[in-house]
Structures are given as C-alpha cells and as structure tokens.
Amino acid sequence: MSDAARRLILDLDTGVDDALALAYALGSPDVELVGVICTYGNVTMRTAVRNTVALLGLLGHDEVPVLVGADRALAATAPFSPSEGVMRIHGENGLGNQRIAGLCRCAPGDGLDFLREEVRRATEDGVGLLYVPTGPLTNLAHALGSISGLADALGRVTFMGGALAVPGNVTPCAEANVANDPAAADAVLRGGLRTRMIGLDVTHQAILTREDTAAWRELGTPAGRLFADMTDHYIAIYEENNPQMGGCALHDPLAVAAALAPTLVGCLHANLRVDLEGASRGRTVCDPDRLRDSHKTCDVALTVDVPRFLGEFRSRVGRALS
Ligand code: CA
C-alpha cells in the first residue's frame, strides 16, 4: 500500500511536543485522525491518556478515541515514571505545568485491540494506515508480535526517535525515545516493517520561537493561550540548556508532517539496529549484518526543508488553535 493513505493513528507519550504533534494532525485537512494510543516516556502512560483526552477536548475533537498502551518498556518489571529531568522539561504534568480541564472518559479502550481492528479495516478496504509513534516504540513492538497483516497495512511507519549522524540527547549516543526502550526500537527496526526515522538529525534543525507562541496567544482562544504558555515553558528550558538554538526543537510534529508529506525530508536508505548494552545503549546505527542487503527497510531522515515545514506547521497548528 502507498504512503498516500489518509487515516492516521498517533502513538503519544503526551508531553509538550506530542501536544504540538496532535494539534498538527488535527489542523491537517488531508488526514483523518482516527485514534491516539498512549504510551509512557515524557509522562506515565496514565498521564498521557489524561493529557490527550484534555487536549482533544480543548481542540474540539472529543470524538477521537484515546486508547491505553504500554506503561513500561519491554524488559521493565514496573510501570515507568519520568525522571526529575524529564519533568523539568515537560512540566510535572507533561504540559508545561499549565492547568487544563479534562473530561473524564471512562475506561479507555485497549490500544492493541484498536490497532488490530484498524489493520483489519485497512486490509479490507485497501486504504493504508499511517501510524506515527512519537514516544518509545513499545506499543509497536507489542503489535509486531500479535497483529497479523500489520506490516502491509501500515506501509511505512514514520517515528520520532533516534540519532544517526548527530549525538544523542540523553547520552552521547542515545535519543530519549529509543533510550526508553532500546529493545522495542530494535525489534521494530529489524522486524520487517518499513520505517522512516525522524531523529535528532532533522528535528534539531526545525526550531520554534517565542514569536510563534506570541502569535498563538494573539488568536485569543483558550487553545491558543494554553499552547502558547505550555510551549513557552518548553522554550525556556531550551534557552537554559541549548541557548544557541534560539527556541525549541519541533521533534514530534516533524514526524507527523513527514508522514503526511514525505518529501519534506531527505533520507538515507539503510538497515538499522539499536545497541542494547554498554555505553552506546540506545544508539541507532547501521546493522552490520544487513549492510550488503540491497533491500533497505528504513528511510533515515538527514535533511529537512525547514522553511516549507515551518510554513506547514504555522498554518496547520494555527488552524487547530483557532
Ligand atoms: Ca513524545
């Protein structure tokens, strides 16, 4: 199936840039967001559910189902809880410590069951399904082992994570989403799926500034105000830690954008694996065992048309917040 499919499932660990990815999807007239499966990472999985429900309400899309996903890495024995460093970046509630009222949705459904049904539907009606994870790849790793027809139905999975030619952001080698579950990322990259990696190589090139958040505030809507305040919190952390960047990186929304418009990024075609142990744990690297294999499963984004992406971002997120 082709990448022209127009049904989208997001897989979010709903912190600040996941919220921006959600707004990007909802402001995109060329795709239907059919569900959000939650995971852990920026926050606990349960907080991701709560944040996603609240954001969908704020953005006027209560109809979109929110599903329960993995609450821990494949190898973990207890539910994940974010570190103090992560809570500083995304705020203790994951949304820059902005208060947001959320309707309580009783008993959200199971993410794997939801995905299985969407895969069946996509297989039946011949329409491909876009799946965009912007947290650890644990949900997708679980799906790989339990949903038949997954690879055909999903086409190319565009995920935010990894770093090929630049340093990591949690260790010199590892990017945060991959570091949170290296085994899951390795299973996805070597499990027969076609993937498109939107890693730090490109997300650190796409910067949002306080001029953009000021424009959202001037919209005068509750969503515009909340997104402006939430993102200013995130930008303030970047100003402390990465003052040379002049704003915050647009990690997660770039993955949604590249899923909808693959020509936004220029890619190296490669077969990747993830280092699972030692100092390089969490590193995404070319797989020596598949180096000579002419069939490359991953499109690793190394360049991005930043002006075009920022134009799309401003237009689509602005539409969602209006
Ligand atoms: Ca995320």
Residues whose N, C-alpha, C, O or C-beta is under 5 A from the ligand:
A	BS01	CA	D13 D18 T134 G135 D252
